[in-house]
C-alpha cells in the first residue's frame, strides 16, 4: 500500500555528513545531561512506599497532594490511578526501612488523608474463610467512608537495586540480540550501523529525561526497549531495499543505491509511523498521569527512530564501505560450466 510514489530519488546521502554532525552534537548533549544531572529514578529503582486509596467521589488531587506534602515526607508523587476516584501515592525511602517503620508511615499518611475529609481512623478486625484474621484501617465520617486504603506496598533499596540491574541486563541483551540478527541477515557493517542508530535513539530519550528530570520508571524502561525493536524494524526495511537495489541497479554507486532505497520506503514510513504516532499521542493526551511518561518516551523514540534509520544507520553503513559484493555473493563456477574458459579443452 502506498499513499504516493516519488519518481525521482531524493539525494539524502548528499547531506549525510551535516546531518550526522548534528546527530553527534545532540548525542553528546544527551550524554552530558545524563552524566551531570542524572536520571530521576522512580520508587521502583530507589525504594519507597506506594499507597493506593479510593474515594467515594472524584478525588481532589491538589487537596490530596497538599495534605501529604504537609507531612514533610520528601518528594511525594500523587496521581490518579485507573479512575478519577482512585489515587496512587508514592513516598520516597526515608530513615529506617523496616516493615514496621513503613507500616507506621502508611498509617500516618492514611490518617492525614482521613482527617482532610473530616473523618476519623479506626481499625476493623475480620476473619477470612480460611480462618485468617485480618486487620484494616477504616476512615469513618458519620455513616459514610469517604476514603479507603485499598493496598500499600513497600519496595526496599535492595529490591530497587536489583530491578535497576535487571533493567540494564535486559537492555544489554536486547542490543546484543539485535546485532546478531542484523549480522546474520545482512552483513556486519549493517549490524554496526543499526546498533549505533539504536543506541543513538536510546541515549536521546535518556537525555530528555535527564534534562527535564522526568520520572524514569519501569514503564519508561519498557518504552525504551520497545523503541529499540521499533527502530530496528525501520532499519531492516531500509537495509532490505538496499540489498534489492544492489541487485537491480548495477550501474548505481552505493550512495545512489541508499538514496533509492530510502526514497522508495517514504510512503510506507509515513503510513506506519504516522499510525503509530497517532496512537501514542492519544495515550499521551488522554492516558492520564499513569501513562504519561511511558507515552512521552515512545513519542520521542519514534520521532528519533525515523530520523536515525535514515540519516544515522544508512549513512554509517555507507561510511563503513558497504558494497554490492557484501550482500550479493558471486556464483561459484564449476568445471564444465558453459562460461568456464576451460570448458571443452582437451589435455
C-alpha positions in Angstrom: 0.0 0.0 0.0 1.3 3.4 -1.0 -0.1 6.9 -0.4 2.2 8.3 -3.1 5.2 7.3 -5.2 8.2 9.6 -5.7 9.6 9.2 -9.2 13.0 10.8 -8.7 15.3 9.7 -5.9 15.9 12.2 -3.1 19.7 12.7 -2.5 19.6 12.0 1.2 23.3 10.9 1.4 24.4 14.2 -0.1 23.6 15.9 3.2 24.5 12.9 5.4 27.7 14.5 6.8 25.9 17.6 8.0 23.0 15.7 9.5 25.3 13.2 11.2 27.3 16.1 12.7 24.0 17.4 14.2 23.2 13.9 15.4 26.6 13.7 17.0 26.3 17.0 18.8 22.8 16.0 20.0 24.2 12.7 21.2 27.0 14.5 23.1 24.5 16.9 24.7 22.3 13.9 25.9 25.4 12.1 27.4 26.4 15.4 29.1 22.9 15.8 30.8 22.8 12.1 31.8 26.3 12.4 33.4 25.7 15.8 35.1 22.0 15.8 36.0 21.4 12.0 36.2 18.1 10.3 35.8 15.2 10.9 38.2 14.6 7.3 39.2 11.2 6.2 40.4 10.5 4.3 43.6 10.8 1.0 41.7 14.5 1.7 41.4 15.3 3.7 44.6 12.9 2.1 47.0 9.9 3.6 48.9 6.3 3.1 49.8 3.2 3.0 47.5 -0.3 3.6 48.7 -3.5 3.2 46.7 -6.5 4.9 48.2 -10.1 5.1 46.9 -12.5 7.9 47.4 -16.3 7.7 47.2 -16.4 10.7 44.9 -13.9 12.1 42.4 -10.7 12.8 44.3 -9.3 16.4 44.5 -5.7 15.7 43.5 -4.4 19.1 44.6 -6.0 18.7 48.0 -4.6 15.2 48.5 -1.1 16.4 47.4 -1.2 19.3 49.8 -2.3 17.1 52.7 0.5 14.6 52.1 3.2 17.2 51.4 2.4 18.9 54.7 3.9 15.9 56.5 7.3 16.8 55.1 8.0 13.3 53.7 10.2 14.4 50.9 9.3 14.4 47.2 6.0 12.6 47.1 4.1 11.7 43.9 0.3 11.9 43.8 -1.7 10.9 40.7 -5.0 9.3 39.6 -4.8 5.6 39.0 -7.4 3.9 36.8 -10.3 6.2 37.6 -10.9 9.7 39.0 -11.7 8.2 42.4 -8.6 6.1 42.7 -5.3 7.8 43.8 -1.8 6.4 43.8 0.7 8.0 46.3 4.4 7.3 46.1 6.6 8.1 49.1 10.4 8.1 48.9 12.5 5.9 51.2 13.3 7.8 54.4 15.1 6.7 57.6 14.5 3.2 58.7 13.5 0.8 56.0 12.0 -2.0 58.2 8.4 -3.2 57.5 7.2 -1.9 60.9 8.6 1.6 60.1 6.9 1.6 56.7 3.6 0.5 58.2 3.8 3.4 60.6 4.3 5.7 57.7 1.3 4.2 55.9 -0.8 4.7 59.0 0.4 8.3 59.3 -0.4 9.2 55.6 -3.8 7.5 55.6 -4.7 9.3 58.9 -3.8 12.6 57.3 -6.0 11.9 54.2 -8.8 10.8 56.5 -8.5 14.0 58.6 -8.6 16.1 55.4 -12.1 14.5 54.7 -13.2 15.3 58.3 -13.1 11.6 59.3 -11.5 9.5 62.0 -9.5 6.4 61.5 -10.4 3.1 63.3 -9.2 -0.4 62.9 -11.6 -3.2 62.0 -10.8 -6.8 62.6 -12.1 -9.5 60.3 -11.7 -13.2 59.7 -11.3 -14.8 56.2 -13.0 -18.0 55.1 -9.7 -19.8 55.7 -9.7 -18.6 59.3 -7.0 -15.9 58.9 -7.5 -12.8 61.0 -7.1 -9.6 59.1 -6.9 -6.0 60.4 -7.6 -3.0 58.2 -7.9 0.7 58.7 -11.3 2.4 58.1 -11.9 6.1 57.7 -15.4 6.9 59.1 -17.2 10.2 58.8 -20.7 9.8 60.1 -22.3 6.9 58.3 -20.0 7.1 55.3 -16.4 6.1 54.4 -15.0 9.0 52.3 -11.7 7.4 51.7 -10.4 3.8 52.0 -7.0 2.2 51.8 -7.0 -0.4 49.0 -3.4 -1.5 49.2 0.1 -0.5 50.4 3.4 -1.8 49.2 7.0 -1.3 50.3 9.9 -1.6 47.9 13.2 -2.0 49.7 16.5 -0.5 48.5 17.9 -3.9 47.7 14.9 -4.7 45.5 15.2 -1.4 43.8 18.9 -2.0 43.0 18.0 -5.5 41.7 15.4 -4.0 39.4 17.9 -1.4 38.1 20.5 -4.2 37.5 17.9 -6.4 35.7 16.8 -3.5 33.6 20.4 -2.8 32.5 20.8 -6.5 31.7 17.6 -6.6 29.6 18.8 -3.5 27.7 22.2 -5.2 27.0 20.7 -8.5 25.9 18.3 -6.7 23.6 21.2 -4.8 22.0 23.3 -7.9 21.6 20.3 -9.8 20.0 19.7 -7.0 17.5 23.4 -7.0 16.5 23.4 -10.8 16.0 20.2 -10.7 14.0 21.4 -7.9 11.7 24.8 -9.6 11.2 23.2 -12.9 10.2 20.5 -11.4 8.0 22.7 -8.8 6.2 26.3 -8.1 7.0 28.4 -7.0 9.9 28.6 -3.4 8.6 24.8 -3.2 8.8 24.9 -4.7 12.3 27.3 -2.0 13.5 25.3 0.8 11.7 22.0 -0.5 13.1 23.1 -0.7 16.7 24.8 2.7 16.6 21.5 4.1 15.4 19.5 2.3 18.1 21.9 3.5 20.8 21.5 7.0 19.4 17.7 6.7 20.0 18.1 5.3 23.5 20.6 7.9 24.6 18.5 10.8 23.2 15.5 9.5 25.2 17.5 9.3 28.4 18.9 12.7 27.7 15.5 14.2 27.5 14.5 12.5 30.8 17.8 13.7 32.5 17.4 17.3 31.2 13.8 17.8 32.3 14.1 15.5 35.3 11.1 13.5 34.3 10.5 10.4 36.3 12.2 7.3 34.9 10.2 4.2 36.0 9.8 0.6 34.9 7.2 1.7 32.3 9.6 4.1 30.8 12.2 1.3 30.6 9.7 -0.8 28.8 9.1 2.1 26.4 12.9 2.3 25.7 13.0 -1.5 25.0 10.0 -1.1 22.7 11.8 1.8 20.8 14.8 -0.4 20.3 12.7 -3.0 18.5 10.6 -0.4 16.7 13.7 1.5 15.4 15.5 -1.7 14.2 12.4 -2.6 12.2 12.7 0.6 10.2 16.4 0.0 9.7 15.7 -3.6 8.5 13.2 -2.3 5.9 15.7 0.1 4.5 18.5 -2.4 4.5 16.3 -4.9 2.6 15.6 -2.2 0.0 19.4 -1.5 -0.2 20.0 -5.2 -1.0 17.3 -5.3 -3.6 18.6 -2.1 -5.2 22.1 -3.5 -5.4 20.7 -6.5 -7.3 18.5 -4.4 -9.6 20.6 -1.4 -10.4 24.2 -2.4 -11.2 25.3 1.0 -12.5 24.4 2.9 -9.4 27.1 3.5 -6.7 26.5 3.0 -3.0 25.2 6.5 -2.1 22.7 6.3 -5.1 21.5 2.9 -4.1 20.9 4.1 -0.5 19.1 7.2 -1.8 16.8 5.0 -3.9 16.2 2.6 -1.0 15.2 5.4 1.4 13.1 7.2 -1.2 11.1 4.0 -2.1 10.2 3.5 1.6 9.0 7.0 2.4 5.3 6.2 1.7 5.5 3.1 3.8 7.3 5.0 6.6 4.6 7.8 6.7 1.8 5.2 6.9 3.4 3.0 9.5 4.9 5.7 11.8 2.0 8.1 11.3 -0.5 5.5 12.5 1.7 4.5 15.5 2.3 8.1 16.4 -1.4 8.9 16.4 -1.9 6.0 18.9 1.0 7.1 21.1 -0.2 10.7 21.1 -3.6 9.5 22.1 -2.1 7.8 25.1 0.0 10.9 25.9 -3.0 13.3 25.8 -5.8 11.1 27.2 -4.0 8.4 29.1 -3.6 10.4 32.3 -0.6 10.5 34.6 -0.2 6.8 34.7 0.7 6.5 31.0 2.2 10.0 30.6 5.9 9.3 30.8 5.5 5.9 29.0 3.8 7.6 26.1 6.3 10.5 26.2 9.3 8.1 25.9 7.6 6.4 22.9 6.8 9.7 21.2 10.4 10.8 21.4 11.7 7.4 20.4 9.5 7.1 17.4 10.4 10.5 16.1 14.2 10.0 16.5 13.8 6.4 15.3 12.7 7.5 11.9 15.5 10.1 11.8 18.2 7.6 12.9 17.2 4.9 10.5 17.6 7.3 7.5 20.4 9.6 8.5 22.3 7.6 11.0 22.1 3.8 10.2 22.1 4.2 6.4 24.9 6.9 6.5 27.1 4.8 8.8 26.7 1.8 6.6 27.8 4.0 3.7 30.8 5.3 5.6 31.8 1.7 6.6 32.1 0.9 2.9 29.2 -1.4 2.3 29.1 -2.5 -1.4 27.4 -4.9 -3.7 29.8 -7.7 -3.0 29.0 -7.6 0.7 25.3 -8.5 0.1 25.3 -10.4 -3.2 27.7 -13.3 -3.4 29.2 -14.2 -6.8 28.1 -17.6 -8.1 30.6 -20.4 -7.7 31.7 -21.6 -11.1 32.2 -25.3 -11.6 34.4 -27.0 -14.1 32.4 -27.8 -17.2 30.0 -24.8 -16.9 29.3 -23.0 -20.2 31.1 -19.8 -19.0 34.1 -21.8 -17.9 37.0 -20.8 -20.2 38.5 -24.3 -19.8 35.2 -26.0 -20.8 35.7 -28.5 -23.6 39.5 -28.3 -23.5 41.4 -31.5 -24.2 44.5 -32.2 -22.3 
